[in-house]
Amino acid sequence: MSAASQELLRLLATKSFRLGDFKLSSGASSDYYVDCRTTTLDAKGARLTGHAKLKSNMVPGSASRAFARKVRQW
């Protein structure tokens, strides 16, 4: 796992993961809740999320790989 992925996971754990009693929209109950919005809307979290998403789409020969090369050139 890359350093960026580890940092994103740490941010998710500290900003987005909550323990408690939660009633889900389905009506079910849960003793934990993960609200990723608090991480993805954070400046550092948004950058790390974008990096992880871009890296996950980089399949050899794909359009996203070509896009990633262009982004790096900027």
C-alpha positions as CSV (number, residue, x, y, z in Angstrom):
1,M,0.0,0.0,0.0
2,S,1.4,3.4,-1.0
3,A,2.1,6.1,1.5
4,A,-0.8,8.2,0.0
5,S,-3.2,5.3,0.5
6,Q,-2.1,4.8,4.1
7,E,-2.6,8.5,4.8
8,L,-6.1,8.4,3.2
9,L,-7.0,5.4,5.3
10,R,-5.7,7.2,8.4
11,L,-7.8,10.3,7.5
12,L,-10.9,8.1,6.9
13,A,-10.4,6.4,10.3
14,T,-10.0,9.7,12.2
15,K,-12.5,12.0,10.3
16,S,-15.1,9.6,8.9
17,F,-15.4,6.5,11.2
18,R,-17.8,6.8,14.2
19,L,-18.8,4.3,16.9
20,G,-22.2,4.5,18.4
21,D,-25.9,3.6,17.8
22,F,-27.0,4.6,14.3
23,K,-30.3,4.0,12.5
24,L,-29.6,3.6,8.8
25,S,-31.8,4.9,6.0
26,S,-32.8,1.3,5.4
27,G,-34.2,1.2,8.9
28,A,-31.5,-1.2,10.1
29,S,-29.3,-0.4,13.1
30,S,-25.5,-0.3,13.2
31,D,-23.0,0.2,15.9
32,Y,-20.7,2.1,13.6
33,Y,-21.0,4.6,10.7
34,V,-18.6,5.8,8.1
35,D,-19.3,9.2,6.5
36,C,-16.7,9.6,3.8
37,R,-17.9,13.1,3.0
38,T,-16.0,14.5,6.0
39,T,-12.8,13.1,4.5
40,T,-13.4,13.8,0.8
41,L,-14.5,17.4,1.5
42,D,-11.4,18.1,3.5
43,A,-8.6,19.7,1.4
44,K,-6.0,17.0,2.1
45,G,-8.6,14.2,2.0
46,A,-9.8,15.4,-1.4
47,R,-6.3,15.4,-2.8
48,L,-5.6,11.9,-1.5
49,T,-9.0,10.6,-2.7
50,G,-8.3,12.0,-6.2
51,H,-4.8,10.5,-6.2
52,A,-6.2,7.1,-5.1
53,K,-9.0,7.1,-7.7
54,L,-6.6,8.2,-10.5
55,K,-4.1,5.5,-9.6
56,S,-6.9,2.8,-9.4
57,N,-7.9,3.6,-13.0
58,M,-4.4,3.5,-14.5
59,V,-4.7,0.3,-16.6
60,P,-2.1,0.0,-19.3
61,G,-3.4,1.4,-22.6
62,S,-6.5,3.0,-21.0
63,A,-7.7,6.5,-21.7
64,S,-7.3,7.3,-18.0
65,R,-3.6,6.4,-18.2
66,A,-3.1,8.9,-21.1
67,F,-5.0,11.5,-19.1
68,A,-2.7,10.9,-16.1
69,R,0.3,11.5,-18.2
70,K,-1.1,14.8,-19.4
71,V,-1.9,15.9,-15.9
72,R,1.7,15.1,-14.8
73,Q,3.0,17.3,-17.7
74,W,1.1,20.3,-16.4
